[in-house]
């Protein structure tokens, strides 16, 4: 057989594959990973919060006492003791959750993909905030939805807008706590109004809550799940309270939906790594997070205040920003004539990076916006980076 080794293969990608695009944030991070750059770009938890010794001990114990089980295949819905722990934790916050309502997943991004696969058809109406989490827009876009952007203000999503455009929607996706990218938080009143509006229209409400535990003061606000367990799909993650490298999250919802999501997960990866789930259960089962999360809150609160103070000191008139009460992000609005994507090129040249805001919009992107993350940058570098950005912005006024 004569084969022309130099003849290129003509790859015939599916229509779905042809629509795929790289994450704008991931592409930016490739540029900004140089150590000399002050990067406010990544939505990365601070490595200072990773409980390395505690997790090492958990790995040692699991492998020593249950090594053969941990290294074997596991059930698609997840490690039973961990599912029971998740159900019990959420049941303390107003909902009555049973383990059969919990599906363990390989990070929240897999949860979003499974929800898109199960709930979205080509052309389905999907409601999202303005702006919304880029990772969700990217995951859902694979399935060809028609995004409808819900209006927001400084208090987040406006629930009354759902009545106008929500009819026939397949789902509404929201981050009520310290939203990515804006850092905004929904009030208790708006939470109730949001849940009621979705219930009236019979629209499934996805509550993505990776940051809810990271409030800077007081207690976390009530979860949407507890207000309507039959109509709310709750997404949780261990990435922001333990470590992102383990890639472990969970979905909680009505059992018929969870079973369908489990079937979709079987087709995707059979199950999330058994050893990871067993280690996380060993790490959290005796209340470790009750003492660990407050240390994360304090670190992030302190660094957020440093950035807010620097913005007040250095940023020119005509710029506005959010003042988050938790989480990892500050959202900045520049004068309308400034394009943050072009500003990024200039900032990187000055060894500072951020994420332009336009990719976070499902429709009608606002190019004069940007996201700053403060949790991985030391205080003195926060001030230096903000001062450099301010100088670049002031030169355009």
Buried (B, 14 or more C-beta within 10 A) or exposed (E): EEEEEEEEEEEEEEEEEEEEEEBBBEEBBEBBEEEEBBBBBBBBBBEEBBBEEBBEBBBEBBBEEBEEEBEEEBBBBBBBBBBBBBBEEBBEEBBEBEBEBBBBBBBBBBBBBBBBBBBBEEEBBBBBBBBBBBBBBBBBBBBBBBBBBBEBEEEBBBBEBBEEBBEEBBBBBBBBBBBBBBBBBBEEEBBBBBBBBBBEBEBBBBBBBBBBBBBBEEEBBBBBBBBBBEBBBBBBBBBBBBBBEBBBBBBBBBEEBBEBBBBBBEEBEEBBBBBBBBBBBBBBEEEBBEEBBEEBBEBBBEBBBBBBBBBEEBBBEEBEBBEBBBBBBBBBBBBEEBBBBEBBEBBBEBBBBBBBBBBBBBEEBBBBBBBBBBBBBEBEBBBBBBBBBBEBBBEBE
